[in-house]
């Protein structure tokens, strides 16, 4: 076995263990252009609550256990982007609200657009 194969087998075992521990067996297939709602666990003082973060996935990076998505939303007229580690224990759930029809792997051009120009067409051939 080569080093890459060994690393890949260890990563798949770790991903399965994380999904069992964190009840993330129903993690959806996420594509660039999708509108998602990410439930993030926030700790304030001694209390923990879940805060939803809804926006468009503008980038996906890495793979396996290190997979991340960049989610962009407009909040009070200002664009806010957050990078989420998909298999992090801080993420309670990810739900796909809308499938986007895009022709790019990265949607960084949305940063320069304002208002209705930031809309992405909806895709109907992939299920939610």
C-alpha positions as CSV (number, residue, x, y, z in Angstrom):
1,X,0.0,0.0,0.0
2,X,1.2,3.5,-0.8
3,X,1.1,6.3,1.6
4,X,-1.9,8.0,-0.2
5,X,-4.0,4.8,0.1
6,X,-3.2,4.5,3.8
7,X,-4.2,8.1,4.5
8,X,-7.4,7.7,2.5
9,X,-8.4,4.6,4.4
10,X,-7.7,6.3,7.8
11,X,-9.7,9.3,6.7
12,X,-12.8,7.2,5.6
13,X,-12.7,5.4,9.0
14,X,-12.5,8.8,10.8
15,X,-15.4,10.2,8.8
16,X,-17.6,7.2,9.6
17,X,-16.7,7.5,13.3
18,X,-17.6,11.2,13.3
19,X,-20.9,10.7,11.5
20,X,-21.9,8.1,14.1
21,X,-20.8,10.2,17.0
22,X,-22.4,13.5,15.8
23,X,-25.5,11.9,14.1
24,X,-24.5,13.3,10.7
25,X,-25.5,10.3,8.7
26,X,-27.9,12.3,6.6
27,X,-25.3,14.8,5.3
28,X,-26.6,16.0,1.9
29,X,-24.6,16.3,-1.3
30,X,-23.6,19.9,-1.5
31,X,-22.7,21.7,-4.8
32,X,-21.4,25.2,-5.6
33,X,-24.4,27.5,-6.2
34,X,-26.7,25.8,-3.8
35,X,-28.5,27.8,-1.1
36,X,-27.9,26.1,2.2
37,X,-28.9,26.6,5.8
38,X,-26.0,25.7,8.2
39,X,-26.9,25.2,11.8
40,X,-23.9,26.3,13.9
41,X,-23.5,25.6,17.6
42,X,-22.7,28.8,19.4
43,X,-21.4,28.8,23.0
44,X,-22.3,31.9,25.1
45,X,-21.1,31.8,28.6
46,X,-22.2,28.4,30.0
47,X,-25.1,28.0,27.5
48,X,-25.0,26.5,24.0
49,X,-27.5,27.3,21.3
50,X,-27.9,26.6,17.6
51,X,-27.7,29.6,15.2
52,X,-28.8,29.2,11.5
53,X,-26.6,30.7,8.8
54,X,-28.2,30.8,5.4
55,X,-26.5,31.7,2.1
56,X,-25.1,30.6,-1.2
57,X,-22.2,28.1,-1.4
58,X,-19.6,30.0,-3.5
59,X,-16.7,27.6,-3.0
60,X,-15.8,24.0,-2.0
61,X,-12.3,23.1,-1.0
62,X,-10.3,20.0,-0.1
63,X,-11.9,16.6,0.3
64,X,-12.4,13.8,2.7
65,X,-12.2,14.8,6.4
66,X,-10.9,18.3,5.5
67,X,-13.7,19.3,3.2
68,X,-14.8,22.9,3.6
69,X,-17.5,25.1,2.0
70,X,-17.6,28.9,1.8
71,X,-21.1,30.3,2.3
72,X,-21.9,33.9,1.4
73,X,-24.9,36.0,2.5
74,X,-25.9,39.6,2.6
75,X,-26.5,41.0,6.1
76,X,-27.7,44.5,6.5
77,X,-26.4,45.5,3.0
78,X,-22.9,44.0,3.7
79,X,-21.6,40.7,2.2
80,X,-20.5,38.2,4.8
81,X,-18.7,35.0,4.1
82,X,-18.0,32.2,6.4
83,X,-15.9,29.0,5.8
84,X,-17.3,25.9,7.4
85,X,-15.5,22.6,8.0
86,X,-18.2,20.1,7.0
87,X,-17.2,17.4,9.5
88,X,-16.7,19.8,12.4
89,X,-18.5,19.1,15.7
90,X,-19.5,22.8,15.7
91,X,-21.9,22.1,12.8
92,X,-25.2,20.6,14.0
93,X,-26.7,20.2,10.5
94,X,-26.6,21.3,6.9
95,X,-29.8,21.6,4.8
96,X,-30.0,22.3,1.1
97,X,-32.8,24.7,0.5
98,X,-32.3,25.4,-3.3
99,X,-30.2,23.9,-6.0
100,X,-28.3,26.4,-8.1
101,X,-27.5,26.2,-11.8
102,X,-24.0,27.5,-12.3
103,X,-21.2,27.0,-14.8
104,X,-18.2,27.8,-12.5
105,X,-16.4,25.9,-9.8
106,X,-16.0,29.1,-7.7
107,X,-18.5,31.9,-7.6
108,X,-16.2,34.7,-6.5
109,X,-17.7,37.0,-9.1
110,X,-20.8,37.3,-6.9
111,X,-18.7,39.5,-4.5
112,X,-18.7,42.4,-7.1
113,X,-22.5,42.2,-7.7
114,X,-25.2,43.9,-5.8
115,X,-29.0,43.3,-5.4
116,X,-30.8,41.2,-8.1
117,X,-27.6,40.7,-10.0
118,X,-26.5,38.2,-7.3
119,X,-29.3,35.8,-8.0
120,X,-28.5,32.3,-9.3
121,X,-30.9,30.3,-11.5
122,X,-32.6,27.3,-9.9
123,X,-31.7,23.8,-10.9
124,X,-34.5,21.2,-11.0
125,X,-32.7,18.0,-12.1
126,X,-31.0,17.4,-8.8
127,X,-33.1,16.5,-5.8
128,X,-32.9,18.4,-2.5
